[in-house]
Amino acid sequence: TSFERLGTSNYAEWSLRMEAVLVRKGLWGMVEILVSPDKADGSKKTDADIATEHAALVAARPAAKMAEARAELILRVEDGQLAHMTSRDPMVIWETLARLHLAAGFATSLALRRKFLTSKKGDSETMEAWIGRVEKLVLRMQHARIEVTEQDKILAYTLGLPTSYDAV
């Protein structure tokens, strides 16, 4: 599978695709371990039980599978990202990349919202490409924990259209 390597501005798209690659190769369990909050009898586990089970599952990951997951991650980033990938643990690498790329401060929120609402459909851009570009911005905003409503999307779609679409 070929897709753009992780750079400084495409984390939302990259992480979605990278997760799919790791899932398909049976390596996602090296990056994310989920523990059920319920016991076999249907009762709830305590926080301590969940933490203990999680720690045991993390420790039980096979070294060969961890190395394979780490290699997949390393091969799909730009050179500028390699400094963040020195850990041997793919879970630590994934968490480090998320922490670095999921900026969600006030300035980031304003910049993303501004770009979202001021984007314009290009003259030669198809309607499908325009909608895709708006949806890509929505994905980036959602990754930055910015709520995007259906009304927001409609505004972005319509405000970005040229005057020839005024009837819409």
Buried (B, 14 or more C-beta within 10 A) or exposed (E): EEBEBBBEEBBBBBBEBBBEBBEEBEBBBBBEBEBEEEEEEEEEBEEEEBEEBEEEEEEEBEEEBBEBBBEBBBEBBEEEBEEBBEEEBBBBBBBBBEEEBBBEEEEBBEEBBEEBEEBEBEEEBEEEEBBEBBBBBBBBBEBBEBEBEEEBBEEBBEEBBEEEEEEE
